[in-house]
Amino acid sequence: MGRLGTTEIILIIAVVLLLFGGKKIPELMKGLGSGVKEFKKAAKGEDEAPAAKKEDENK
């Protein structure tokens, strides 16, 4: 239980195509990709900020 087989994946893709249509899916994927890119950028920025603060405190 919990694993997705080939049949389930094909069924999910078919449902998504029916709900959104073929023209809307590339727009959705583009939005999802830009969202992931922004998330990674923000996560990377948070990791760098404390390091910069530590350097300032050491001076």
Secondary structure, 3 states (H helix, E strand, C coil): CCCCCHHHHHHHHHHHHHHHCCCHHHHHHHHHHHHHHHHHHHHHHHHHHHHHHHHHHHC
